[in-house]
């Protein structure tokens, strides 16, 4: 299961629902401007983290189009983290002014190869992210790789 970390005002615990594994899903207010989630680097974690991020976007009152675009970016970046990482991956979403920042760290190993080198099956994810995001920055982190996608939002929020 994932872990939740919030920077800024803490999430407000709400009625939430108990999900698989006894995980309680908190309700968030618009004041929580940065949330970090971690999960095992496994295919089933991609959907789980995407759904968690979608709940956060709802609390932040993103439009349907913004949410769908962000979910696609998250899916592509997390899929890369599953493919190239090991043990754990981290997703951080931050709303800063009129931008949404999505960061994925894969905790991967240098030289780790994908399961398939078939270009028809792999290799389009980062191109999709680059087409959607304003900025895409990929760099080597202390352990593994980190991808940051920055997207413009229609509305702005003031910083806490």
N, C-alpha and C positions, 0 to 999 in steps of 0.2 A: 504494500500500500504506500501511498505517497505521504510525505510530510508537508506541512504548511508552515511557512514563515512569512510574517508580514513586517514591513518596515514602515514607520509612520504610525499613525493611530492604529491601535489593534483592531482586528475584526471583532464585530459584535456577535457574540454567541446567540444563536437564535434557535428556533424550533428544529431546523435541519432534519435530515432523515438519516437513519442508520442504513448504511450501504453494506455491501459484501465485506466480510472480515471484521464487522463491528466498527467500521470507520464512520465517524460522525462528521458530516459536512456542515461547516459553519456558514451562517449568513454573513455577508459583508456589507458594509456601508460604503457610500461614495468617498468617505474620508480615507479609506485604505488605498493608497496610491501605488503600492508595490507589494507584490505577493510572489513568493518563491515556493515551488513545489518540487519534490524529488521522488523518484520512483525507480524500481529496477529497470535496467536497460533491456526490456522484453517487449515484443510486439503488442501484447495486451495492455501495456502501460500507456501506449500512445493514445488510444481512445479514452482511457481513464483521465489522463492529464488534460486532454482536449476538452472533455466535458467539464472538468473542474474549472478550467480557464473560461469556458463559456458562461458558467455561473458568475464568475467574477466580472466578466464583461457586462452581464445583465445588471449587476449591482452598480457598475460604473455608468450605466445607461448608454452604452454604445449602440449605434444603429444596427439594424439587421445586416446591412451590407458590410459595415465595419467588422461586426462579429464574424460573419462568414469568411471574409478575407483573412482575418486574424486566425481563425480556426484552420484554414488551409495552410497558412504559413507555419503554424504550430505543428500540424501533421507532418509536413515535409521536413522540418528541422528535427523533430523527434524521431522520425523514421530514419534519418541519417544517423542520429545518436544511437539508435538500436543497432543499426548496421555496422557502425564503426567503433562503438564504445564497448564498455564492459561494466559489469556490476551495477552501477547506478548512473542515472542521468538527471539533470536539473533543468527545470523550466522556470524562468522568472518573467513576470509581466509587470510593466510599470506604466502608469499613466502620468505623463509629465506635460502640463499645459495642454496643448492641442495635438499631442503625439502619443502613440502607443509604442512602447519598446518591448520586444519579445526576445529573450535571450535563452539559448539552449546550450548547456555544457554537456559533453558526452563522456568525459572522464576516460577517453580512449587511449589506446596504445599507439605509439608511432609505428607506421608501417603496416598496421592492421588492414587487411584487404577485405573487400566486400565478399559476400557469399557467392555472387555471380558477377562475372565481368562482361555479361551480355549488355551492350549499349542500348538495346531495345527495351531491356527490363529496368535499367538504372540510369541515373545521370541527369534526369530532368528536374529533380526537386529544387536544386538551388537556382536554376533558371526561372522556375515558377516563382520562387520567393523574390528574386531580384526584380521580376516584372511587377509584382504586387507592392513591394516595399519601396519607400523613398530611399532608404539606405540599407545596404547589407554589408556587414563587416564580419569577416571570419578571421580568427586569429588563434594562435597556439596559446593555450592556458597552461598553468603550472602542470596539470595532469590532463592531457587530452586536448580537445578543441572547443572553442566557444564561438557561436554564431549569434550576432545581434542584428535583428531586423527592426527598422524604425518605420512606422506608418503614420501618416497624417490622419487626424480625426476632424470631424466636422465641428465639434464643440470643444470648448476649452474649460478646464477646471483650474481653480487657483490652488497653489501649493499650500499644504498645511503649515 
